[in-house]
Amino acid sequence: MKTRAGDEWELFADQCRRQMQRPLRDRLRYGFYRQHKPVLDDAPYRTFATTAEYRQWCHENLPAYLGYRLAKD
């Protein structure tokens, strides 16, 4: 069954109202999702001398789906 855009908006608005009734502690607890990012999360930290060096490292080492790619001219 296909719903109208207005119906979907009302369902979303109802869900938001229900969520706002939760205590703040619960909203913060369940409002964030931890996603492991390969390579980025595998070392405690990395340092780079320049932003260009960081961007080049990202381009060479990170999976494309993470979006850390050099812009094409």
C-alpha positions in Angstrom: 0.0 0.0 0.0 1.4 3.4 -1.0 1.0 6.3 1.3 0.9 10.0 0.5 3.8 12.2 1.4 1.6 14.0 3.9 0.7 10.7 5.6 4.4 9.9 5.9 5.1 13.3 7.4 2.4 12.8 10.0 3.8 9.4 11.0 7.2 10.9 11.3 5.9 13.8 13.4 4.1 11.4 15.7 7.2 9.4 16.2 9.2 12.5 17.0 6.5 13.5 19.6 6.7 10.1 21.2 10.5 10.3 21.4 10.4 13.7 23.0 8.4 12.2 25.8 11.3 10.0 26.8 13.6 11.2 29.5 16.7 13.0 28.2 19.0 10.3 29.5 17.2 7.7 27.3 17.2 9.9 24.3 21.0 10.4 24.6 21.6 6.8 25.2 19.6 5.5 22.2 20.1 8.5 19.9 23.6 7.6 18.7 24.9 4.7 16.8 28.5 3.6 17.0 29.7 2.5 13.6 33.2 0.9 13.2 35.1 2.5 10.4 37.8 0.2 8.9 41.3 1.6 9.1 40.2 4.9 10.7 39.2 3.1 14.0 42.1 0.6 13.9 44.7 2.9 15.5 44.3 5.0 18.6 45.5 8.1 16.8 47.5 9.3 13.8 49.3 12.6 13.2 50.1 14.4 10.0 52.3 17.4 9.4 49.9 18.9 6.9 46.3 18.7 5.8 47.5 17.7 2.3 49.4 14.8 3.9 46.3 13.7 5.8 44.2 13.9 2.6 46.7 11.8 0.6 46.8 9.2 3.4 43.0 9.0 3.4 42.9 8.6 -0.4 45.5 5.8 -0.4 44.3 3.9 2.7 40.5 4.2 3.3 37.7 2.4 1.5 36.0 4.5 -1.1 32.5 4.1 0.6 33.7 6.2 3.6 33.9 9.2 1.3 37.5 10.3 2.1 38.6 10.7 -1.5 40.5 13.5 -3.2 38.2 15.7 -5.3 38.6 15.3 -9.0 39.3 18.4 -11.0 
